[in-house]
Amino acid sequence: MTLTGSPLDVSPVIPVVVLDNPERAIPLARALLAGGVKIIEITLRTPSALASVAAIAESVPEIALGVGSVLTADHIGQSLAAGAEFLVSPGTNRSLLKSLAEAPVPVLPGVATISEVLTALDHGLTDLKFFPAGPAGGPRYLAAIGGPVPHVRFCPTGGVTAANFGDYLALPNVATVGGTWLTPPSLVEAEDWDAITALAAAAVATAATW
């Protein structure tokens, strides 16, 4: 997939994935696609994460491929070289925001406060990650800040689950949510791709009711 717009517009749910074994990257991406989820975010939390990104980029081009846990300008360069189509950071500082704003792909900088939102706006960025969503205030917080910055759209991540993601999607300033529940480590390690496809399909079906 060649991502031509914002990753917020691809799917109501963005799976946030931690992979230790790049050999599982391709079947995992295909399992998500089979369930109707056409996007994936591989986090830079393991030494082999970029190898997983490169494998998906080469073999599953129909899925929108993002890299998360981007912390530095070096991470940006490495992720793009591996084939990332969008970038996600857990938080921001001015140096990282500048580098993200200059990246040739869509970005979702992480914010947790209204001040951080305004700093992102200073860099021309209006699609943001809200992290950690649960501890930072959840749906009530996002609803409250929608008034002063109605043009900002969010992807809440962190404490978002199958039980509560609809509460976020019901908000006008939330376009999608990110979560790990679609790819739990136990299923990934067991290589139970059918179960992951079922979780993806259930999320898409639930999202359609909001």
VENWOPE-V331873 format. One record per pair of residues at least 24 apart in sequence whose C-alpha atoms are under 7 Angstrom apart, sorted by the first residue. I is the first residue (numbers start at 0). J is the second residue. D is the distance in whole Angstrom. If there is no record, write none. Layout:
BEGIN
i: {I	I}
j: {J	J}
d: {D	D}
END
This chain:
BEGIN
i: {0	0	0	0	1	2	2	5	7	7	8	9	9	10	10	10	10	11	11	11	11	11	12	12	12	13	13	13	13	13	13	14	14	14	14	14	14	14	15	15	15	15	15	15	15	16	16	16	16	16	17	17	17	18	18	19	19	20	21	21	21	24	24	24	25	25	25	25	27	30	30	30	30	31	31	31	33	34	34	34	34	35	35	35	36	37	37	38	38	38	39	39	39	40	40	40	40	41	41	41	42	42	42	43	43	43	44	49	49	52	52	52	53	53	56	71	72	89	96	97	111	125	125	126	126	126	127	127	127	128	128	128	128	129	129	129	129	130	130	130	131	131	131	132	132	132	133	133	133	138	138	142	145	165	165	168	169}
j: {60	61	62	63	63	63	84	105	174	175	174	37	38	36	37	38	175	174	175	176	203	206	175	176	177	38	39	40	176	177	178	39	40	177	178	179	181	182	39	40	41	42	177	178	179	40	41	42	179	182	41	42	44	45	48	45	47	47	47	50	51	51	54	55	54	55	58	59	192	192	193	195	196	195	196	199	196	196	197	199	200	199	200	203	199	62	63	62	63	64	63	64	65	64	65	66	67	65	66	67	66	67	68	67	68	69	68	78	81	81	82	83	81	82	82	95	98	130	122	122	135	151	152	151	152	153	152	153	154	153	154	155	156	153	154	155	156	155	156	157	156	157	158	156	157	158	157	158	159	166	167	170	172	206	209	209	209}
d: {5	4	5	5	7	6	6	6	6	6	7	7	7	6	7	7	7	7	4	6	7	6	5	5	6	6	6	7	6	5	7	5	6	6	5	6	6	7	7	5	6	7	6	5	5	6	5	6	6	6	6	6	7	7	6	6	6	7	7	6	4	5	7	6	7	5	7	7	6	6	7	6	5	7	5	6	6	5	6	5	4	7	6	7	6	5	6	5	4	6	6	5	6	6	4	5	6	6	5	6	6	4	5	6	5	7	7	7	6	6	7	7	5	6	5	6	6	6	7	7	6	5	6	6	5	6	6	5	6	5	5	6	7	6	6	4	6	6	5	6	6	4	7	5	5	6	6	5	7	7	5	7	6	7	7	7	6}
END
